[in-house]
Amino acid sequence: MIGPRSLATLALALGLSVASVRGDEPTVPPDALIIADFEGDDYAGWIATGDAFGPRPARGTLAGQMHVDGFLGLGLVNSFLGGDAAAGTLTSPPFEIRRKTINLLVGGGKFSGETCVDLLVDGRVVRSATGPNGRPGGSERLGWASWDVAEFAGKSATIRVVDARGGSWGHINVDHIVQSDRRLQPEPARRDLVVSSRYLHLPVKNGAAKRRLKLLVDGRTIREFEIELADGPPDFLAFADLAEFRGRPLVIEADPVPPGSTDLSMIAQAETPPDPEGLYRERLRPRFHFTSRRGWLNDPNGLVYHEGEYHLFYQHNPYGWDWGNMHWGHAVSPDLVRWTELPIAIYPRRFGDWAFSGSAVVDKGGLIAAFTSTGRGECIATSADRGRTWAEVPGNPILAHEGRDPKIIWHEPTKRWVMVVYDEAPGRKSIALHASPDLKSWTYLSRVDDFFECPDLFELPVDGDPARTRWVLHAADGLYVIGTFDGEEFRKESGKHRLWSGNFYAAQSFSDMPDGRRVQVGWARGVTFPGMPFNQQMTVPVELTLRTTPEGVRMFAEPVREVASLVRKTHRVPARGIVGTEPPMPGISVDAVAIRLEIEPGSATMSGLLVRGTRVAYDAKSREVRCGDVVAHLDPIDGRIALQILVDRGSIEVFGNGGRVALSVGVIPPDGERSLRLFAEGGTSRLRSLQVDELGAIWGR
Ligand code: FRU
């Protein structure tokens, strides 16, 4: 057994003030008994297996590791030896439990059973702790964890540090393990109030420490999420909708906050979401691309038409500017372009069991959504009130597998539902197909290998001929293959083709369209809006078609015709030759515009437009359309290039020769630069036609 030693004595010997390691930590009580301090030249009787721990404690940060702090003295256990890939265990000699609490400093990965510290009594794991990090980013700081062990008083126990995981945060850091009657893990901060208004406003400071916040009503956790709570002037206010809890007592609990922090007291109640006056009028708010009122968005989900409304659900972090806390946000539109945001449709079942991407269909007059619950598998929720409220079906998950992103379609010839879903069966990345008569019980059909997340599968006529159709299998990266589908198996007839270039990702097409069009929306990944309360945008909805080209059948994308309903003013520029860079076009100030440009490149090597300083051009030498750094091959037709260019506050989208290629590019142009200029380099090109349509906003204000 390890002899008891007082931590305070040790701290004195090391010339340290224990309590000063982090101002907000409790002082170490005088009754502390040290189980291990990892200050010695070896593990002092602890047994290491594997290659993650080495023969002796680490001295701080290891090669290739982010800065490690929050440990005491000079040494600690740090299983990053050999990087994240290394694995092993480190087990203490037996010791007697003589205090009510075992406290330990722990950091690193947050994977229970894989990067953890276990307390074993009678050979069983009775307590366990992990580090705080579950995904890239985060911090190597160690913090106190405390186990209540009064029930094991007098028993012999051992402690085992486990690293059984590679990859991001596949390591664990541990230091000073001490027994005491006091808990050293800081208690959560708490605030009590009564829900007097619909919304809770939550101040966010981007980059602040992420805190875990819990809202409890009647002792039940009703919301739990991570948030970068502002402790001073916030970057923006996020909000939580508590309509259904009005009048009830509410407890707000947060990870320990430093003493003197004001962040819980800055949480306020209000009848409206934050800043109703400024909403949708923010400086960089896109005029006609969908963005969320607040927070982060990524993949479009559950695109479906139902009873006069198009539904757009989306991957959403309502409480922060970055990816996280995945919910299904929700908006509806009468026309695919003007959107009204609604309350969150699908909440994560609990913290960490996120609602990842999926789809929606109409069945028996109601809406059905299929989504990935990261803790369970593919799940179904139904709504009987036009998508306003959702309830999970009792049989969830309806499919448990390694994978995500179910897209459900109705297959008329076999009269059953088909799910295409990203599947990560060991060693392969593929799209699996399953079938169901009732959306509840599913049978595996087949798979298509070498495809990654967010699949979509749909049938399209070739050249508009309903007697000649083909199926398209499409995945997150925008690559697609053309083939046939008999309800069992997708048979490829082509290699992978690319329609979209640039930041287009995780697109999906609408189900149950009223007019048979195949309309697709993607996530314009990486379009960020500095200083704004929202982040990321959707691409413009496009109509997809299959057309015969000299290279074979290809998919084309063109903005849906409804975009034309936003036009407020049109400028037309007569045909002429272009030489050099022309002065800004008079009378045109670019904010949100749709441009149609037709040029004959002629002898020019590069010609096109400068849109608020960004080149949107045709490179006649390489036969490429270029917008910013994004390029796509395009051959002229009869010596001409036709470009449709959609410009908004965060993006430029370009559609070449009727949608043969599509480019999505994130651009935040300089504030004062609103010009549009024609240019030609290396020769003369000819402007055949140019039309600039100024577009109004989609937000109804
Ligand atoms: C694609 C994706 C999906 C997943 C979702 C999570 O962008 O990684 O595979 O469901 O985002 O937000």
Residues whose N, C-alpha, C, O or C-beta is under 5 A from the ligand:
A	BS01	FRU	D299 Q315 M326 F356 S357 R404 D405 E453 C454 A506
